[in-house]
Amino acid sequence: MVYDLEDARILCDYIMGRGDREAFLKRFEGCCSPGFDPDRDLEEVGIANQTTMLKTETQTLQKMVKDAIVQRDGDDDNFYVFDTICGATQDRQDALYELLKNPLDVMFVVGGYNSSNTTHLVDIAREHVPTYFIESAECIKSIQYVDAFDTKTREVRCMTTEPVVQNLGKSLKVGITAGASCPANLIEATILRIADLRK
């Protein structure tokens, strides 16, 4: 099991014969099946992903491993990919990328704080626009303050909605998205709460 692209890089180095066996086994201790032998078991490699992984990260990881196999073997006959990305998760990511093509002032992402697919939506959105991760409409305390989840500290904290406050007298472009399993009534309540506060 690899956790991120750095793990994948170490895996690829080993596949191409550039890794140290003991260091490799230590790095992936607890992340492989009992009796796993990298010299024997990395001859043929198949990849299946957590269903809520980011599509772009998934594709990057797959290409890295495939390229390592091709460099070692001369072809990709010993490389297999299994599409395990959840359709609903992918639909939300695709829709968010489409939404972000428009200029937005602020984004709200609604969903559970332990949801991997919702956290990925937050990560995508905040690269483009100030983003607030909320569990429900009740997290929007006022036009100025939101109780939002900080994905780095893993805690909810009161945040000032700077983009909103700075544009109080102007029209405001607000984006709203939600995790794949977020109930529609929570999304609707968030829309109504924002509309009510903006009058």
N, C-alpha and C positions, 0 to 999 in steps of 0.2 A: 504494500500500500504506500503510495506516495501522496504527500500532503500538498505540495506546491511545486512551482517550477524549479526551485532550487533542488528539491529532492529528485525531480525528473532529470536535472542536469547531472547529478551524481550517478543516477541509474544509467544514463546514456554513456557517461564516461566508462563505467564498468563494462557495459555491453561492448564498447569499442576497445576494451583491453587496457584502459588507462587507470583502473581503480585498484586500490589495495583491499584484499579480501577481508581482513580483520576490521579495517576501518568501515568498510561497507556494511558488514554484519552488525557492527556496533551502532552505526547510524540508523539502521532499520530494525533494531532490536524491538520486538513486540509488534512489528508491522508486517510480519510474514508468517506463513504457515509453519507448524512444527516440522523440522527436518528440511526446511528450505535450503537449497544449495545454489548460490548464484552462478557457479561455474557450470552446473548441470541444467538448472531450471530457467535460465535466461536464454536458452538456445532458441526457443519459440516464445514470442511475447504477444499476449492479447491485452487490450485495454478496454475496460468498462468504467464509466464514470459515475460518481455520485449524481443522482438524478437532477439535483439543483445547482450543479456547477455552472459557472459562466461559460457560454458558448465559445467566446474568444479564447479563454484560458484553456478550455478543453481542446480546441483545435491546435493551439500552440504546443501543448503537451503531446498530443498525438503526432504532430509533425516531428518534434524532437526525437521521439522514440523510433518512429519510422525511419528517419534519416540515419540514426545510429545503427539500426539493423541493416540498412542498405549499405552504409559505409563498411560494416563488418563483413556482410555476406555478398555484396554486389547486386542484390535485388531485395524485394520486400516479401518474399515467399514465406518467411517466418514471422510475419507481423499481421496481427488481426485486430480489428476494431469492432466493438459492439456499441450501437447507438442506444444509450440508456438515459439520455437527457429527457426529462419530463416534458411532454408537449405543452402543458399549461404554463410551465415555467418559461419555456422558450418563447411562447406567444407573448408573455408579459415583457420579456426582455426585448423582443422585436418591436413591440408596440411602444416601449419606452424610448428606444433609439429613434423611432419615427417621430414621437412627440418632441424629442430634444432637437430635432431639425428646426423647430420654431424657436424664436427668441423668447425665453421665459424669465420672469423676475424672481420667482421662487418655486420650489417644488416640495410637495408633501408626499411622503411614502407611508402608506397605512399597512400595518400588519404586526404579527407577533415578533417580539424582540429576539426570540430564539429561532426564528425562521431563517434558514440559510438562503432561500431564494429571495426573501424580502430584503435581507442584508445586501445581497448582490445588487438589487435594484437601487438601493441607497448608494452603493459604491459607484455604480454607473452614473447616476444622476448628479452626484456631487462633483464629478469631474467637469460638469457643464454649468451648474447653477447652484446657488445656496439651497441646501436640502435639509428638511426636517423629518426625522423618522418618528412617527407617532403610532400609538396602538389604537387610538380611537379619536373621535371628534372632541371628547372631553379634555384631551391633551392641549387643545388650543384654548388657552385661558383668556386671551384678549387679542386685539389686533397687534399688540406689541410682544406678548410673551407666549411661549409654547413650551410645554414639558416634553422634551424630545430625548430620544435614546442616543447616547454617544457610543458608537460602535467600537471606539478605541478603549474607552474606560469601562465599557459594559455597564453603564448606569444611566438612569434618567436624570436629566437636570434641566432647570429652567433656562431657556435660551431667549435672547432678544431677536425678534424677526427683523433684523436690520433692513433687508430689501423692502419689506412692507412699510416699516416706519419711515424710511426715506422717501417713499412715494405715496404718502397718505392722501394727498389731494389729487393724485393722478390715476389714470387707469392702470391696472396691474394685471400682468399675465401670470396666472397661477397654474402650475401643473400638478396633477394628482394621479398617483398610481398606487397599486397595492399588490401584496404578495398573492401568489396563485391560489392560496386557500382562504384568503380574506373574504368574509361574507359581504355580499353586495350592500346590505343595510349599513355596514360600517363605512363603506365608501360614500354612500349617499348622505349619511349623517355628516361626514367631513365636508362634503360639497356645500351642504346647507349651512353648516356652521361658518364656513368661510364667507359665503354669500351674505349671511346675516351680519357678520362683523363688518363687512365692506359696505353694507347697505346698498 
